[in-house]
Amino acid sequence: MIRDEFLALALRNPVNVAITDALLQLALPDAWLVAGCLVQTAWNELTGRPIGHGIADYDVFYFDPDTSWEAEDAVIRTLHARLGHLGAKIEIRNQARVHLWYPAKHGLPYPPLMRSTDGIDRFLTQNTQFGVRRAGGDFDVYAPHGFDDVAGLIVRPNRALNFSIANYEAKAARWRALWPELTVIAADA
């Protein structure tokens, strides 16, 4: 699989398209649609399932040096107002402030980030390390590990960080129940 094939599959989901359109219109700084909603749309297309099968939420990252909760909450409210008609759960997070709440929530350290793609690089699984955003008349696609795992229906841990094996195994088990065709690489392999 190559970039254009992945992008075509991900954009078959009208929710993904609506979100990328809204992000362009709102001109949020360093904004990306990221993670599972992109990969899971591709999995659904590759396995012949309905386009929204198994997609729990749609994640949006942006990077604004204003790390106040009030600023992030204003963005969340604006995007929800604009996209509420989709009926999809959309999670919006300013990557500039994740280090402020992540350790208390997850019990793991989290360094300050410099851009949204740094947050993508910290995902629990390599196979979800993706971001898509509109760029003029085209799209930027961030895929630090390429597209082979998506095409091969492979779930792989992100060994670049200190992560929770229990969280990885729970996520992988949920995905295997929804997409039995997946090959899951063991966290300790």
C-alpha positions, -999 to +999 in steps of 0.1 A: +000+000+000+012+035-008+002+069+005-024+076-021-041+042-016-042+047+022-056+083+017-083+071-007-094+044+017-094+068+047-114+094+028-142+070+019-155+077+054-176+109+051-169+117+088-132+118+081-138+141+051-161+164+071-135+167+099-106+175+076-128+201+059-137+217+092-101+218+104-091+236+072-119+261+076-112+268+112-075+272+105-064+256+138-027+256+142-010+223+132-043+205+131-046+168+121-072+141+120-053+112+136-052+075+146-078+048+146-105+065+126-082+066+096-068+030+100-100+015+110-118+030+080-090+014+058-095-020+076-132-018+070-127-012+033-101-040+031-123-065+049-157-055+033-173-041+065-195-011+068-174+021+067-180+031+104-177-004+119-158-005+151-147+032+151-152+044+187-142+080+181-124+104+158-093+121+172-082+156+163-048+170+174-037+206+171-009+225+186-015+259+203+011+274+227-018+287+248-020+258+273-049+270+292-079+247+296-102+276+286-085+279+252-087+242+245-123+241+257-132+269+233-118+249+204-136+217+216-169+236+218-164+252+184-156+220+166-184+201+183-209+229+173-197+227+137-197+189+135-224+178+160-247+169+131-224+140+122-234+121+153-198+110+158-177+111+190-149+136+182-120+140+207-100+172+203-067+177+221-042+205+221-009+186+220+009+216+237-009+208+270-010+170+271+020+168+294+000+188+320-027+161+325-013+128+310+008+116+340-021+120+365-045+103+342-023+074+330+004+071+356+032+074+330+055+103+322+048+125+292+073+151+280+062+184+266+057+182+228+068+207+202+042+198+174+012+177+168+031+150+151+051+144+183+018+133+198+012+109+169+047+095+175+037+086+211+007+064+202+005+030+218+006+012+185+026+018+154-003+008+132-022+039+143+006+064+139-012+084+112-023+119+106-042+135+077-049+171+070-059+192+040-031+212+025-044+235-003-060+213-029-043+181-016-036+164+017-006+160+040-003+125+053+019+118+083+030+081+084+063+076+102+062+038+097+046+037+063+016+018+052+025-019+052+009-027+086-024-012+075-023-032+042-013-064+061-039-059+089-011-059+115-013-045+150+022-036+163+033-020+196+052+013+195+084+003+211+097+039+209+082+047+243+076+034+278+040+021+275+015+000+293+015-036+281-019-040+297-033-011+277-018-025+245-032-059+251-067-045+259-067-024+228-055-053+206-081-076+220-109-051+213-097-047+177-093-085+172-129-090+183-140-064+157-116-074+129-107-111+134-084-109+104-058-089+123-024-102+132-014-089+166+023-087+174+028-095+211+039-065+233+068-085+247+080-100+214 
